[in-house]
Amino acid sequence: MIDFSPIHDLLGRLLPFECLQARFMQQALLGLLLIAPMAAAMGVQVVNLRMAFFADAISHSAFAGVALGLILAVGPQWTMPLFGLLVGLAIMALQRRSTLSTDAVIGVVFAAVVAFGLAIVSRQPNIARDLQRFLYGDILTIGDHGIRSLAALFVAVFVFQIWGYNRLLYIGLNPVVAQTHGVQVTTYQYAFAGLTALVVIFSIWAVGVLLVTALLIVPAAAARGFARSAGSTFWWAMLVSVTSAVAGLLISAQPWARTATGPTIILCAFGWFLVSQLYAALRQ
């Protein structure tokens, strides 16, 4: 087992705020420092591939995943990622084999998973109470098991980004031309769908189902206003996402604010977005 205590203590010393001296706050900060870069990295590709609705469909599949876990007496930390991964791969498979547009395929699957989740919840009314924390998110409850899962996913996401970032940009521009130039389009599309699904599901811890799409899209959209190239878009998205996550956690813990962490993070990212639009307008 990995002992995260030295990392928690280091974070408490690097950011000597009173609110960060509590262990649960240090765990929350470490969780956000893992979630925010992953969301930014995948968010850039989501915007490039025009799949914002995809993230929304995956996030809403969390309801069905949690409900299945509670009914089958299996921990939601297992059923949510597995169900979300299956939904993501199913969307990609249907998109590749159907004559419908991408938005139409995602919309059909979105409707199916939401209806499935609601049908299960309607059979077990007592489950609704357990779904509240997934609806709004609560990064303050993350433990060492969750951080270990996030660390493993973090490594997988950034290995994939190092290997496939330029190839995914190429696929976003024209998948047919990318295929003719030797890019394994199918492999990268399925890998992207699977990893994005897992990032979305784990990000629900931080901001909840309602705002998880914003965690991917807003930093990437803000980065477009600052960046001058595809490479700099990636790093600007990282900066916006990480600073928004840290600022949102710190602000939400202040006595004068007392707001939920997830919405505060998104509001900080939206502030970055407004600044980026002003900067882009002045630059033009």
MONORVEN-V214235 format. One line per field, one symbol per residue. phi: phi as a letter, one per 30 degrees, with the letter a starting at -180 (. if undefined). psi: psi as a letter, one per 30 degrees, with the letter a starting at -180 (. if undefined). burial: I if it has 24 or more other C-alpha atoms within 12 Angstrom, else O. A space follows every 10 residues. Layout:
phi->???
psi->???
burial->???
This chain:
phi->.dcceddddd ddddbddedc dddddddddd dddcdddddd dddededdch bddddddddd ddeddddddd ddiceedcdd dddddddddd ddddddccdd deddddddde dddddddddd dddbeddedd dddddciadd cdcddddddd dddedddddd dddceddddd dddadddedd cjddeedddd ddddddeddd ddddedbidd cddddddddd dddedcdcad ddeedddedd dddddddddd ddddedchcd dedddddddd eedddddddd dddd
psi->kkjgeeeeee eeeeihkefg fkeeeeeeee eefeeeeeee efeeeeeegh hefeeeeeef feeeeeeeee eghkkffeee eeeeeeeeee eeeeefflfl leeeeeeeee eeeeeeeeee effifffeef feffefliff gkaeeeeeee eeeeeeefee eeegeeeeee eeejeeeeef ggkieeeeee eeeeeeeeee effeeeflef geeefeeeee eeeefelfle efeeeeeeee eeeeeeeeee effkefdhlk eeeeeeeeee eeeeeeeeee eee.
burial->OOOOOOOIOO IIOOOOOOOI OOIIIIIIII IIIIIIIIII IIIIIIIIII IIIIIIIIII IIIIIIIIII OOOOOIIIII IIIIIIIIII IIIOIOOOOO OIIOIIIIII OOIIOIIIOI IOOOOOIOOO IOIIIIIIII OIIIOIIOII IOIIOIIIOI IOOIIOIIII IIOOOOOOOO OOIOIIOIII IIIIIIIIII IIIIIIIIII IIIIIIIIII IIIIIIIOOI OOIIIIIIII IIIIIIIIII IIIOOOOOOI IIIIIIIIII IIIOOIOOOO OOOO
